[in-house]
Amino acid sequence: MTKKMNDISVIIPTYKRKDKLKRALTSALQQSMPAREIIVVDDNRDEAESLAVKECIASFDDPRLLWIPNFRKPGGCGARNSGIMTAKGAFIAFLDDDDVFLPGALQAHFDAFDAATGMVYGNCQVVDDLYKVTETTAFKKAPLSFSDLIRGDCPPSSSVVMARRTALLEAGMFDESLPSFQDYDMWLKVARLHTIMSHEGLVAKFIQHDGQRTSINFDRRRAGLDIIVEKWSADIVKVRSLKSFVNHFMAGAYFNSGAVALTLGTRHRVEAVRYFLRALRLKFSSRRYWKWTVFSLLGFQLTKKIRSIHP
């Protein structure tokens, strides 16, 4: 299938983030390769929240912006599926309402496709609003196989992904019954049918903030992981043991819980350290887990001084 310029639909689900939505929309509208349409999928059930979203869209006065309600199951997966079903573009780029596209993002994604590729993803800046830390991923141009995904390699956010609309439909779209790991499940389904390719382009800024941290639910993560194991166990054991698979993702859940504890203040540092140590026990080699364990042990400002002296 040949590629056509300007055949991209951007899907932005939004829920109670009217203050951040304008920033996301601005980044999508200012792309050097203009999208065919930018679909804002309103997941709000409150009329005042929905009105604020509509007013934000109207303030741009751009015909490419389209407001639709989430007509599927409430939540991010239902909203993305509503967008996929509405989109007219052959290519779908996702953007969370609290993230932003970096300049040239759509062009970088588009250039990474060839005839055999169903989905691509690029690099992002992971920005910690609370601690003022920026980490940048370093993906090279390379295929991501189904086995790679089982080993734990994965796009860090849907905001760095562009896929052919047909590939998403053939894979069955996002599983709206999953309490967590919905993106991961989606990429597994795509990888079974199509080539996934990473590329070196820096495409998004993934912003971690207080609201996002405090919304992390450990029990929900565990419940989602249990479903993923049950759903994909026959494929997992062909690549690695179920224990190592579970440990990999449980380490991430412990790490995220530690990050939440840190946001609650110094009185919760002991709790944060315990979570980080549990993450390290399951994934000892993770430099990121070690770094944040040191942050929580020494205090973040002290750690920043040490790093500036010993880069």
Helices and strands as residue ranges (DSSP letters): E 8-14, H 18-29, E 37-42, H 47-58, E 65-69, H 76-86, E 91-94, E 100-101, H 105-112, E 117-128, E 133-136, E 142-144, H 146-151, G 158-160, E 161-164, H 165-170, H 182-193, E 195-208, H 210-214, H 218-236, H 242-263, G 266-268, H 269-282, H 287-298, H 300-309
